[in-house]
């Protein structure tokens, strides 16, 4: 056992809460999508302070896919077809 002075013990105390996993990741993603679409949430809130850099990285990825004749997975619909943008204007 290590003997410590009572006046220094507080420096050795730390609190750590475990990170809880999402109960249902799909429900969480749907909620985030709706919050952003309905303007009650933000990319900054969801992605953190470097949200602009993260979105620019995603744009670069999408551009690379297009330049190489590939469809980015984010543009694939459940039916297997590719989104054209027309279905996004509801």
mmCIF file as gemmi writes it, N, C-alpha and C atoms, coordinates in Angstrom:
data_model
loop_
_atom_site.group_PDB
_atom_site.id
_atom_site.type_symbol
_atom_site.label_atom_id
_atom_site.label_alt_id
_atom_site.label_comp_id
_atom_site.label_asym_id
_atom_site.label_entity_id
_atom_site.label_seq_id
_atom_site.pdbx_PDB_ins_code
_atom_site.Cartn_x
_atom_site.Cartn_y
_atom_site.Cartn_z
_atom_site.occupancy
_atom_site.B_iso_or_equiv
_atom_site.pdbx_formal_charge
_atom_site.auth_seq_id
_atom_site.auth_asym_id
_atom_site.pdbx_PDB_model_num
ATOM 1 N N . UNK Axp A 1 ? 0.838 -1.179 0 1 0 ? 1 A 1
ATOM 2 C CA . UNK Axp A 1 ? 0 0 0 1 0 ? 1 A 1
ATOM 3 C C . UNK Axp A 1 ? 0.881 1.24 0 1 0 ? 1 A 1
ATOM 4 N N . UNK Axp A 2 ? 0.48 2.209 -0.799 1 0 ? 2 A 1
ATOM 5 C CA . UNK Axp A 2 ? 1.24 3.447 -0.895 1 0 ? 2 A 1
ATOM 6 C C . UNK Axp A 2 ? 0.675 4.439 0.113 1 0 ? 2 A 1
ATOM 7 N N . UNK Axp A 3 ? 1.564 5.018 0.88 1 0 ? 3 A 1
ATOM 8 C CA . UNK Axp A 3 ? 1.131 6.034 1.827 1 0 ? 3 A 1
ATOM 9 C C . UNK Axp A 3 ? 1.153 7.387 1.147 1 0 ? 3 A 1
ATOM 10 N N . UNK Axp A 4 ? 0.044 8.077 1.172 1 0 ? 4 A 1
ATOM 11 C CA . UNK Axp A 4 ? -0.053 9.392 0.575 1 0 ? 4 A 1
ATOM 12 C C . UNK Axp A 4 ? -0.498 10.388 1.631 1 0 ? 4 A 1
ATOM 13 N N . UNK Axp A 5 ? -0.067 11.604 1.43 1 0 ? 5 A 1
ATOM 14 C CA . UNK Axp A 5 ? -0.495 12.655 2.333 1 0 ? 5 A 1
ATOM 15 C C . UNK Axp A 5 ? -1.948 12.992 2.042 1 0 ? 5 A 1
ATOM 16 N N . UNK Axp A 6 ? -2.737 13.25 3.062 1 0 ? 6 A 1
ATOM 17 C CA . UNK Axp A 6 ? -4.149 13.567 2.835 1 0 ? 6 A 1
ATOM 18 C C . UNK Axp A 6 ? -4.373 14.793 1.951 1 0 ? 6 A 1
ATOM 19 N N . UNK Axp A 7 ? -3.455 15.729 1.925 1 0 ? 7 A 1
ATOM 20 C CA . UNK Axp A 7 ? -3.666 16.932 1.118 1 0 ? 7 A 1
ATOM 21 C C . UNK Axp A 7 ? -3.365 16.724 -0.365 1 0 ? 7 A 1
ATOM 22 N N . UNK Axp A 8 ? -2.819 15.58 -0.765 1 0 ? 8 A 1
ATOM 23 C CA . UNK Axp A 8 ? -2.523 15.322 -2.178 1 0 ? 8 A 1
ATOM 24 C C . UNK Axp A 8 ? -3.406 14.246 -2.795 1 0 ? 8 A 1
ATOM 25 N N . UNK Axp A 9 ? -4.273 13.645 -2.016 1 0 ? 9 A 1
ATOM 26 C CA . UNK Axp A 9 ? -5.059 12.54 -2.562 1 0 ? 9 A 1
ATOM 27 C C . UNK Axp A 9 ? -6.011 12.988 -3.676 1 0 ? 9 A 1
ATOM 28 N N . UNK Axp A 10 ? -6.498 14.205 -3.588 1 0 ? 10 A 1
ATOM 29 C CA . UNK Axp A 10 ? -7.471 14.67 -4.57 1 0 ? 10 A 1
ATOM 30 C C . UNK Axp A 10 ? -6.891 14.706 -5.987 1 0 ? 10 A 1
ATOM 31 N N . UNK Axp A 11 ? -5.595 14.897 -6.103 1 0 ? 11 A 1
ATOM 32 C CA . UNK Axp A 11 ? -4.948 14.904 -7.418 1 0 ? 11 A 1
ATOM 33 C C . UNK Axp A 11 ? -4.951 13.515 -8.04 1 0 ? 11 A 1
ATOM 34 N N . UNK Axp A 12 ? -5.099 12.488 -7.232 1 0 ? 12 A 1
ATOM 35 C CA . UNK Axp A 12 ? -5.09 11.116 -7.736 1 0 ? 12 A 1
ATOM 36 C C . UNK Axp A 12 ? -6.492 10.579 -8.034 1 0 ? 12 A 1
ATOM 37 N N . UNK Axp A 13 ? -7.514 11.369 -7.764 1 0 ? 13 A 1
ATOM 38 C CA . UNK Axp A 13 ? -8.886 10.934 -7.97 1 0 ? 13 A 1
ATOM 39 C C . UNK Axp A 13 ? -9.345 11.373 -9.362 1 0 ? 13 A 1
ATOM 40 N N . UNK Axp A 14 ? -9.964 10.468 -10.079 1 0 ? 14 A 1
ATOM 41 C CA . UNK Axp A 14 ? -10.548 10.831 -11.37 1 0 ? 14 A 1
ATOM 42 C C . UNK Axp A 14 ? -11.848 10.066 -11.554 1 0 ? 14 A 1
ATOM 43 N N . UNK Axp A 15 ? -12.751 10.662 -12.283 1 0 ? 15 A 1
ATOM 44 C CA . UNK Axp A 15 ? -14.024 10.022 -12.563 1 0 ? 15 A 1
ATOM 45 C C . UNK Axp A 15 ? -14.068 9.664 -14.039 1 0 ? 15 A 1
ATOM 46 N N . UNK Axp A 16 ? -14.504 8.49 -14.317 1 0 ? 16 A 1
ATOM 47 C CA . UNK Axp A 16 ? -14.602 8.046 -15.695 1 0 ? 16 A 1
ATOM 48 C C . UNK Axp A 16 ? -15.914 7.302 -15.877 1 0 ? 16 A 1
ATOM 49 N N . UNK Axp A 17 ? -16.738 7.81 -16.766 1 0 ? 17 A 1
ATOM 50 C CA . UNK Axp A 17 ? -18.006 7.155 -17.059 1 0 ? 17 A 1
ATOM 51 C C . UNK Axp A 17 ? -17.828 6.298 -18.308 1 0 ? 17 A 1
ATOM 52 N N . UNK Axp A 18 ? -18.315 5.083 -18.291 1 0 ? 18 A 1
ATOM 53 C CA . UNK Axp A 18 ? -18.165 4.241 -19.479 1 0 ? 18 A 1
ATOM 54 C C . UNK Axp A 18 ? -18.997 4.784 -20.632 1 0 ? 18 A 1
ATOM 55 N N . UNK Axp A 19 ? -18.481 4.62 -21.848 1 0 ? 19 A 1
ATOM 56 C CA . UNK Axp A 19 ? -19.229 5.053 -23.032 1 0 ? 19 A 1
ATOM 57 C C . UNK Axp A 19 ? -20.235 3.96 -23.356 1 0 ? 19 A 1
ATOM 58 N N . UNK Axp A 20 ? -21.482 4.377 -23.431 1 0 ? 20 A 1
ATOM 59 C CA . UNK Axp A 20 ? -22.546 3.42 -23.723 1 0 ? 20 A 1
ATOM 60 C C . UNK Axp A 20 ? -22.698 3.271 -25.237 1 0 ? 20 A 1
ATOM 61 N N . UNK Axp A 21 ? -22.819 2.053 -25.684 1 0 ? 21 A 1
ATOM 62 C CA . UNK Axp A 21 ? -23.085 1.806 -27.094 1 0 ? 21 A 1
ATOM 63 C C . UNK Axp A 21 ? -24.53 2.193 -27.401 1 0 ? 21 A 1
ATOM 64 N N . UNK Axp A 22 ? -24.765 2.553 -28.656 1 0 ? 22 A 1
ATOM 65 C CA . UNK Axp A 22 ? -26.122 2.86 -29.073 1 0 ? 22 A 1
ATOM 66 C C . UNK Axp A 22 ? -26.955 1.584 -28.965 1 0 ? 22 A 1
ATOM 67 N N . UNK Axp A 23 ? -28.176 1.74 -28.503 1 0 ? 23 A 1
ATOM 68 C CA . UNK Axp A 23 ? -29.045 0.575 -28.413 1 0 ? 23 A 1
ATOM 69 C C . UNK Axp A 23 ? -29.441 0.08 -29.795 1 0 ? 23 A 1
ATOM 70 N N . UNK Axp A 24 ? -29.712 1.006 -30.687 1 0 ? 24 A 1
ATOM 71 C CA . UNK Axp A 24 ? -30.051 0.646 -32.061 1 0 ? 24 A 1
ATOM 72 C C . UNK Axp A 24 ? -29.415 1.684 -32.984 1 0 ? 24 A 1
ATOM 73 N N . UNK Axp A 25 ? -28.322 1.327 -33.627 1 0 ? 25 A 1
ATOM 74 C CA . UNK Axp A 25 ? -27.567 2.252 -34.467 1 0 ? 25 A 1
ATOM 75 C C . UNK Axp A 25 ? -28.416 2.798 -35.616 1 0 ? 25 A 1
ATOM 76 N N . UNK Axp A 26 ? -29.274 1.967 -36.203 1 0 ? 26 A 1
ATOM 77 C CA . UNK Axp A 26 ? -30.118 2.416 -37.308 1 0 ? 26 A 1
ATOM 78 C C . UNK Axp A 26 ? -31.085 3.502 -36.841 1 0 ? 26 A 1
ATOM 79 N N . UNK Axp A 27 ? -31.704 3.313 -35.676 1 0 ? 27 A 1
ATOM 80 C CA . UNK Axp A 27 ? -32.613 4.33 -35.15 1 0 ? 27 A 1
ATOM 81 C C . UNK Axp A 27 ? -31.864 5.628 -34.867 1 0 ? 27 A 1
ATOM 82 N N . UNK Axp A 28 ? -30.655 5.508 -34.352 1 0 ? 28 A 1
ATOM 83 C CA . UNK Axp A 28 ? -29.845 6.698 -34.066 1 0 ? 28 A 1
ATOM 84 C C . UNK Axp A 28 ? -29.536 7.451 -35.363 1 0 ? 28 A 1
ATOM 85 N N . UNK Axp A 29 ? -29.112 6.732 -36.399 1 0 ? 29 A 1
ATOM 86 C CA . UNK Axp A 29 ? -28.787 7.374 -37.668 1 0 ? 29 A 1
ATOM 87 C C . UNK Axp A 29 ? -30.018 8.026 -38.294 1 0 ? 29 A 1
ATOM 88 N N . UNK Axp A 30 ? -31.162 7.359 -38.201 1 0 ? 30 A 1
ATOM 89 C CA . UNK Axp A 30 ? -32.4 7.946 -38.723 1 0 ? 30 A 1
ATOM 90 C C . UNK Axp A 30 ? -32.762 9.219 -37.955 1 0 ? 30 A 1
ATOM 91 N N . UNK Axp A 31 ? -32.561 9.206 -36.64 1 0 ? 31 A 1
ATOM 92 C CA . UNK Axp A 31 ? -32.857 10.39 -35.828 1 0 ? 31 A 1
ATOM 93 C C . UNK Axp A 31 ? -31.923 11.538 -36.197 1 0 ? 31 A 1
ATOM 94 N N . UNK Axp A 32 ? -30.638 11.253 -36.389 1 0 ? 32 A 1
ATOM 95 C CA . UNK Axp A 32 ? -29.671 12.294 -36.782 1 0 ? 32 A 1
ATOM 96 C C . UNK Axp A 32 ? -30.07 12.882 -38.127 1 0 ? 32 A 1
ATOM 97 N N . UNK Axp A 33 ? -30.404 12.022 -39.083 1 0 ? 33 A 1
ATOM 98 C CA . UNK Axp A 33 ? -30.805 12.483 -40.418 1 0 ? 33 A 1
ATOM 99 C C . UNK Axp A 33 ? -32.018 13.408 -40.333 1 0 ? 33 A 1
ATOM 100 N N . UNK Axp A 34 ? -33.01 13.025 -39.538 1 0 ? 34 A 1
ATOM 101 C CA . UNK Axp A 34 ? -34.22 13.844 -39.41 1 0 ? 34 A 1
ATOM 102 C C . UNK Axp A 34 ? -33.933 15.149 -38.682 1 0 ? 34 A 1
ATOM 103 N N . UNK Axp A 35 ? -33.078 15.114 -37.663 1 0 ? 35 A 1
ATOM 104 C CA . UNK Axp A 35 ? -32.729 16.343 -36.945 1 0 ? 35 A 1
ATOM 105 C C . UNK Axp A 35 ? -32.07 17.348 -37.879 1 0 ? 35 A 1
ATOM 106 N N . UNK Axp A 36 ? -31.154 16.879 -38.718 1 0 ? 36 A 1
ATOM 107 C CA . UNK Axp A 36 ? -30.467 17.775 -39.645 1 0 ? 36 A 1
ATOM 108 C C . UNK Axp A 36 ? -31.44 18.269 -40.714 1 0 ? 36 A 1
ATOM 109 N N . UNK Axp A 37 ? -32.254 17.369 -41.244 1 0 ? 37 A 1
ATOM 110 C CA . UNK Axp A 37 ? -33.217 17.753 -42.293 1 0 ? 37 A 1
ATOM 111 C C . UNK Axp A 37 ? -34.222 18.773 -41.763 1 0 ? 37 A 1
ATOM 112 N N . UNK Axp A 38 ? -34.659 18.628 -40.509 1 0 ? 38 A 1
ATOM 113 C CA . UNK Axp A 38 ? -35.653 19.528 -39.924 1 0 ? 38 A 1
ATOM 114 C C . UNK Axp A 38 ? -35.02 20.724 -39.214 1 0 ? 38 A 1
ATOM 115 N N . UNK Axp A 39 ? -33.714 20.868 -39.351 1 0 ? 39 A 1
ATOM 116 C CA . UNK Axp A 39 ? -32.956 21.988 -38.793 1 0 ? 39 A 1
ATOM 117 C C . UNK Axp A 39 ? -33.077 22.122 -37.269 1 0 ? 39 A 1
ATOM 118 N N . UNK Axp A 40 ? -33.154 20.997 -36.581 1 0 ? 40 A 1
ATOM 119 C CA . UNK Axp A 40 ? -33.108 21.012 -35.114 1 0 ? 40 A 1
ATOM 120 C C . UNK Axp A 40 ? -31.806 20.389 -34.612 1 0 ? 40 A 1
ATOM 121 N N . UNK Axp A 41 ? -30.937 20.062 -35.544 1 0 ? 41 A 1
ATOM 122 C CA . UNK Axp A 41 ? -29.606 19.54 -35.243 1 0 ? 41 A 1
ATOM 123 C C . UNK Axp A 41 ? -28.639 20.118 -36.261 1 0 ? 41 A 1
ATOM 124 N N . UNK Axp A 42 ? -27.358 19.867 -36.048 1 0 ? 42 A 1
ATOM 125 C CA . UNK Axp A 42 ? -26.358 20.412 -36.968 1 0 ? 42 A 1
ATOM 126 C C . UNK Axp A 42 ? -25.236 19.406 -37.187 1 0 ? 42 A 1
ATOM 127 N N . UNK Axp A 43 ? -24.533 19.604 -38.302 1 0 ? 43 A 1
ATOM 128 C CA . UNK Axp A 43 ? -23.367 18.759 -38.561 1 0 ? 43 A 1
ATOM 129 C C . UNK Axp A 43 ? -22.295 19.005 -37.51 1 0 ? 43 A 1
ATOM 130 N N . UNK Axp A 44 ? -22.163 20.242 -37.066 1 0 ? 44 A 1
ATOM 131 C CA . UNK Axp A 44 ? -21.173 20.554 -36.038 1 0 ? 44 A 1
ATOM 132 C C . UNK Axp A 44 ? -21.469 19.77 -34.768 1 0 ? 44 A 1
ATOM 133 N N . UNK Axp A 45 ? -22.74 19.694 -34.415 1 0 ? 45 A 1
ATOM 134 C CA . UNK Axp A 45 ? -23.156 18.956 -33.219 1 0 ? 45 A 1
ATOM 135 C C . UNK Axp A 45 ? -22.87 17.457 -33.363 1 0 ? 45 A 1
ATOM 136 N N . UNK Axp A 46 ? -23.113 16.934 -34.547 1 0 ? 46 A 1
ATOM 137 C CA . UNK Axp A 46 ? -22.953 15.491 -34.761 1 0 ? 46 A 1
ATOM 138 C C . UNK Axp A 46 ? -21.508 15.075 -35.041 1 0 ? 46 A 1
ATOM 139 N N . UNK Axp A 47 ? -20.757 15.909 -35.783 1 0 ? 47 A 1
ATOM 140 C CA . UNK Axp A 47 ? -19.413 15.528 -36.224 1 0 ? 47 A 1
ATOM 141 C C . UNK Axp A 47 ? -18.291 16.153 -35.411 1 0 ? 47 A 1
ATOM 142 N N . UNK Axp A 48 ? -18.614 17.158 -34.6 1 0 ? 48 A 1
ATOM 143 C CA . UNK Axp A 48 ? -17.585 17.785 -33.775 1 0 ? 48 A 1
ATOM 144 C C . UNK Axp A 48 ? -17.052 19.067 -34.394 1 0 ? 48 A 1
ATOM 145 N N . UNK Axp A 49 ? -16.088 19.684 -33.721 1 0 ? 49 A 1
ATOM 146 C CA . UNK Axp A 49 ? -15.596 20.988 -34.156 1 0 ? 49 A 1
ATOM 147 C C . UNK Axp A 49 ? -14.923 20.986 -35.528 1 0 ? 49 A 1
ATOM 148 N N . UNK Axp A 50 ? -14.447 19.846 -35.988 1 0 ? 50 A 1
ATOM 149 C CA . UNK Axp A 50 ? -13.81 19.773 -37.304 1 0 ? 50 A 1
ATOM 150 C C . UNK Axp A 50 ? -14.783 19.267 -38.376 1 0 ? 50 A 1
ATOM 151 N N . UNK Axp A 51 ? -16.064 19.614 -38.205 1 0 ? 51 A 1
ATOM 152 C CA . UNK Axp A 51 ? -17.1 19.118 -39.103 1 0 ? 51 A 1
ATOM 153 C C . UNK Axp A 51 ? -16.883 19.524 -40.546 1 0 ? 51 A 1
ATOM 154 N N . UNK Axp A 52 ? -16.364 20.731 -40.778 1 0 ? 52 A 1
ATOM 155 C CA . UNK Axp A 52 ? -16.142 21.188 -42.158 1 0 ? 52 A 1
ATOM 156 C C . UNK Axp A 52 ? -15.1 20.32 -42.855 1 0 ? 52 A 1
ATOM 157 N N . UNK Axp A 53 ? -14.02 20.021 -42.163 1 0 ? 53 A 1
ATOM 158 C CA . UNK Axp A 53 ? -12.965 19.179 -42.747 1 0 ? 53 A 1
ATOM 159 C C . UNK Axp A 53 ? -13.496 17.784 -43.046 1 0 ? 53 A 1
ATOM 160 N N . UNK Axp A 54 ? -14.336 17.247 -42.153 1 0 ? 54 A 1
ATOM 161 C CA . UNK Axp A 54 ? -14.897 15.914 -42.37 1 0 ? 54 A 1
ATOM 162 C C . UNK Axp A 54 ? -15.81 15.903 -43.589 1 0 ? 54 A 1
ATOM 163 N N . UNK Axp A 55 ? -16.635 16.945 -43.737 1 0 ? 55 A 1
ATOM 164 C CA . UNK Axp A 55 ? -17.527 17.004 -44.897 1 0 ? 55 A 1
ATOM 165 C C . UNK Axp A 55 ? -16.746 17.205 -46.192 1 0 ? 55 A 1
ATOM 166 N N . UNK Axp A 56 ? -15.671 17.994 -46.145 1 0 ? 56 A 1
ATOM 167 C CA . UNK Axp A 56 ? -14.835 18.165 -47.34 1 0 ? 56 A 1
ATOM 168 C C . UNK Axp A 56 ? -14.16 16.848 -47.73 1 0 ? 56 A 1
ATOM 169 N N . UNK Axp A 57 ? -13.777 16.054 -46.746 1 0 ? 57 A 1
ATOM 170 C CA . UNK Axp A 57 ? -13.194 14.742 -47.021 1 0 ? 57 A 1
ATOM 171 C C . UNK Axp A 57 ? -14.211 13.843 -47.706 1 0 ? 57 A 1
ATOM 172 N N . UNK Axp A 58 ? -15.452 13.887 -47.24 1 0 ? 58 A 1
ATOM 173 C CA . UNK Axp A 58 ? -16.512 13.095 -47.867 1 0 ? 58 A 1
ATOM 174 C C . UNK Axp A 58 ? -16.727 13.554 -49.307 1 0 ? 58 A 1
ATOM 175 N N . UNK Axp A 59 ? -16.738 14.868 -49.528 1 0 ? 59 A 1
ATOM 176 C CA . UNK Axp A 59 ? -16.899 15.408 -50.889 1 0 ? 59 A 1
ATOM 177 C C . UNK Axp A 59 ? -15.772 14.919 -51.794 1 0 ? 59 A 1
ATOM 178 N N . UNK Axp A 60 ? -14.537 14.943 -51.293 1 0 ? 60 A 1
ATOM 179 C CA . UNK Axp A 60 ? -13.397 14.463 -52.084 1 0 ? 60 A 1
ATOM 180 C C . UNK Axp A 60 ? -13.573 12.996 -52.454 1 0 ? 60 A 1
ATOM 181 N N . UNK Axp A 61 ? -14.068 12.198 -51.504 1 0 ? 61 A 1
ATOM 182 C CA . UNK Axp A 61 ? -14.311 10.776 -51.779 1 0 ? 61 A 1
ATOM 183 C C . UNK Axp A 61 ? -15.348 10.614 -52.885 1 0 ? 61 A 1
ATOM 184 N N . UNK Axp A 62 ? -16.463 11.337 -52.762 1 0 ? 62 A 1
ATOM 185 C CA . UNK Axp A 62 ? -17.533 11.236 -53.745 1 0 ? 62 A 1
ATOM 186 C C . UNK Axp A 62 ? -17.031 11.669 -55.12 1 0 ? 62 A 1
ATOM 187 N N . UNK Axp A 63 ? -16.27 12.768 -55.168 1 0 ? 63 A 1
ATOM 188 C CA . UNK Axp A 63 ? -15.696 13.237 -56.44 1 0 ? 63 A 1
ATOM 189 C C . UNK Axp A 63 ? -14.772 12.187 -57.044 1 0 ? 63 A 1
ATOM 190 N N . UNK Axp A 64 ? -13.967 11.529 -56.224 1 0 ? 64 A 1
ATOM 191 C CA . UNK Axp A 64 ? -13.059 10.498 -56.715 1 0 ? 64 A 1
ATOM 192 C C . UNK Axp A 64 ? -13.857 9.34 -57.32 1 0 ? 64 A 1
ATOM 193 N N . UNK Axp A 65 ? -14.93 8.939 -56.636 1 0 ? 65 A 1
ATOM 194 C CA . UNK Axp A 65 ? -15.763 7.859 -57.163 1 0 ? 65 A 1
ATOM 195 C C . UNK Axp A 65 ? -16.315 8.254 -58.529 1 0 ? 65 A 1
ATOM 196 N N . UNK Axp A 66 ? -16.846 9.489 -58.65 1 0 ? 66 A 1
ATOM 197 C CA . UNK Axp A 66 ? -17.42 9.949 -59.923 1 0 ? 66 A 1
ATOM 198 C C . UNK Axp A 66 ? -16.372 9.981 -61.027 1 0 ? 66 A 1
ATOM 199 N N . UNK Axp A 67 ? -15.184 10.507 -60.727 1 0 ? 67 A 1
ATOM 200 C CA . UNK Axp A 67 ? -14.115 10.606 -61.726 1 0 ? 67 A 1
ATOM 201 C C . UNK Axp A 67 ? -13.667 9.244 -62.22 1 0 ? 67 A 1
ATOM 202 N N . UNK Axp A 68 ? -13.841 8.232 -61.394 1 0 ? 68 A 1
ATOM 203 C CA . UNK Axp A 68 ? -13.409 6.889 -61.767 1 0 ? 68 A 1
ATOM 204 C C . UNK Axp A 68 ? -14.57 6.003 -62.199 1 0 ? 68 A 1
ATOM 205 N N . UNK Axp A 69 ? -15.709 6.621 -62.472 1 0 ? 69 A 1
ATOM 206 C CA . UNK Axp A 69 ? -16.855 5.877 -62.991 1 0 ? 69 A 1
ATOM 207 C C . UNK Axp A 69 ? -17.499 4.938 -61.992 1 0 ? 69 A 1
ATOM 208 N N . UNK Axp A 70 ? -17.37 5.247 -60.737 1 0 ? 70 A 1
ATOM 209 C CA . UNK Axp A 70 ? -17.937 4.391 -59.694 1 0 ? 70 A 1
ATOM 210 C C . UNK Axp A 70 ? -19.069 5.115 -58.977 1 0 ? 70 A 1
ATOM 211 N N . UNK Axp A 71 ? -20.01 4.356 -58.46 1 0 ? 71 A 1
ATOM 212 C CA . UNK Axp A 71 ? -21.103 4.934 -57.68 1 0 ? 71 A 1
ATOM 213 C C . UNK Axp A 71 ? -20.734 4.863 -56.202 1 0 ? 71 A 1
ATOM 214 N N . UNK Axp A 72 ? -20.734 5.999 -55.545 1 0 ? 72 A 1
ATOM 215 C CA . UNK Axp A 72 ? -20.441 6.024 -54.104 1 0 ? 72 A 1
ATOM 216 C C . UNK Axp A 72 ? -21.579 5.317 -53.37 1 0 ? 72 A 1
ATOM 217 N N . UNK Axp A 73 ? -21.271 4.497 -52.371 1 0 ? 73 A 1
ATOM 218 C CA . UNK Axp A 73 ? -22.314 3.753 -51.658 1 0 ? 73 A 1
ATOM 219 C C . UNK Axp A 73 ? -23.414 4.636 -51.071 1 0 ? 73 A 1
ATOM 220 N N . UNK Axp A 74 ? -23.117 5.882 -50.755 1 0 ? 74 A 1
ATOM 221 C CA . UNK Axp A 74 ? -24.142 6.762 -50.177 1 0 ? 74 A 1
ATOM 222 C C . UNK Axp A 74 ? -25.214 7.128 -51.187 1 0 ? 74 A 1
ATOM 223 N N . UNK Axp A 75 ? -24.962 6.916 -52.481 1 0 ? 75 A 1
ATOM 224 C CA . UNK Axp A 75 ? -25.942 7.222 -53.515 1 0 ? 75 A 1
ATOM 225 C C . UNK Axp A 75 ? -26.763 6.005 -53.915 1 0 ? 75 A 1
ATOM 226 N N . UNK Axp A 76 ? -26.506 4.865 -53.291 1 0 ? 76 A 1
ATOM 227 C CA . UNK Axp A 76 ? -27.236 3.651 -53.635 1 0 ? 76 A 1
ATOM 228 C C . UNK Axp A 76 ? -28.543 3.598 -52.857 1 0 ? 76 A 1
ATOM 229 N N . UNK Axp A 77 ? -29.619 3.308 -53.549 1 0 ? 77 A 1
ATOM 230 C CA . UNK Axp A 77 ? -30.928 3.197 -52.902 1 0 ? 77 A 1
ATOM 231 C C . UNK Axp A 77 ? -31.143 1.75 -52.453 1 0 ? 77 A 1
ATOM 232 N N . UNK Axp A 78 ? -32.139 1.548 -51.625 1 0 ? 78 A 1
ATOM 233 C CA . UNK Axp A 78 ? -32.451 0.203 -51.131 1 0 ? 78 A 1
ATOM 234 C C . UNK Axp A 78 ? -32.733 -0.764 -52.266 1 0 ? 78 A 1
ATOM 235 N N . UNK Axp A 79 ? -33.313 -0.249 -53.359 1 0 ? 79 A 1
ATOM 236 C CA . UNK Axp A 79 ? -33.654 -1.096 -54.496 1 0 ? 79 A 1
ATOM 237 C C . UNK Axp A 79 ? -32.417 -1.522 -55.286 1 0 ? 79 A 1
ATOM 238 N N . UNK Axp A 80 ? -31.279 -0.868 -55.009 1 0 ? 80 A 1
ATOM 239 C CA . UNK Axp A 80 ? -30.057 -1.19 -55.725 1 0 ? 80 A 1
ATOM 240 C C . UNK Axp A 80 ? -29.724 -0.187 -56.803 1 0 ? 80 A 1
ATOM 241 N N . UNK Axp A 81 ? -30.695 0.67 -57.156 1 0 ? 81 A 1
ATOM 242 C CA . UNK Axp A 81 ? -30.45 1.701 -58.16 1 0 ? 81 A 1
ATOM 243 C C . UNK Axp A 81 ? -29.645 2.846 -57.576 1 0 ? 81 A 1
ATOM 244 N N . UNK Axp A 82 ? -29.277 3.78 -58.438 1 0 ? 82 A 1
ATOM 245 C CA . UNK Axp A 82 ? -28.496 4.929 -57.986 1 0 ? 82 A 1
ATOM 246 C C . UNK Axp A 82 ? -29.396 6.15 -57.865 1 0 ? 82 A 1
ATOM 247 N N . UNK Axp A 83 ? -29.215 6.933 -56.818 1 0 ? 83 A 1
ATOM 248 C CA . UNK Axp A 83 ? -29.987 8.156 -56.634 1 0 ? 83 A 1
ATOM 249 C C . UNK Axp A 83 ? -29.569 9.165 -57.696 1 0 ? 83 A 1
ATOM 250 N N . UNK Axp A 84 ? -30.551 9.836 -58.245 1 0 ? 84 A 1
ATOM 251 C CA . UNK Axp A 84 ? -30.26 10.859 -59.263 1 0 ? 84 A 1
ATOM 252 C C . UNK Axp A 84 ? -30.423 12.255 -58.701 1 0 ? 84 A 1
ATOM 253 N N . UNK Axp A 85 ? -31.063 12.385 -57.586 1 0 ? 85 A 1
ATOM 254 C CA . UNK Axp A 85 ? -31.317 13.69 -56.991 1 0 ? 85 A 1
ATOM 255 C C . UNK Axp A 85 ? -32.795 14.035 -57.067 1 0 ? 85 A 1
ATOM 256 N N . UNK Axp A 86 ? -33.511 13.505 -58.057 1 0 ? 86 A 1
ATOM 257 C CA . UNK Axp A 86 ? -34.935 13.795 -58.21 1 0 ? 86 A 1
ATOM 258 C C . UNK Axp A 86 ? -35.734 13.294 -57.018 1 0 ? 86 A 1
ATOM 259 N N . UNK Axp A 87 ? -35.329 12.159 -56.471 1 0 ? 87 A 1
ATOM 260 C CA . UNK Axp A 87 ? -36.076 11.578 -55.333 1 0 ? 87 A 1
ATOM 261 C C . UNK Axp A 87 ? -35.742 12.271 -54.012 1 0 ? 87 A 1
ATOM 262 N N . UNK Axp A 88 ? -34.788 13.18 -54.044 1 0 ? 88 A 1
ATOM 263 C CA . UNK Axp A 88 ? -34.392 13.87 -52.819 1 0 ? 88 A 1
ATOM 264 C C . UNK Axp A 88 ? -35.161 15.174 -52.603 1 0 ? 88 A 1
ATOM 265 N N . UNK Axp A 89 ? -36.061 15.507 -53.494 1 0 ? 89 A 1
ATOM 266 C CA . UNK Axp A 89 ? -36.769 16.788 -53.418 1 0 ? 89 A 1
ATOM 267 C C . UNK Axp A 89 ? -38.172 16.623 -52.88 1 0 ? 89 A 1
ATOM 268 N N . UNK Axp A 90 ? -38.363 15.804 -51.838 1 0 ? 90 A 1
ATOM 269 C CA . UNK Axp A 90 ? -39.724 15.618 -51.319 1 0 ? 90 A 1
ATOM 270 C C . UNK Axp A 90 ? -40.116 16.661 -50.366 1 0 ? 90 A 1
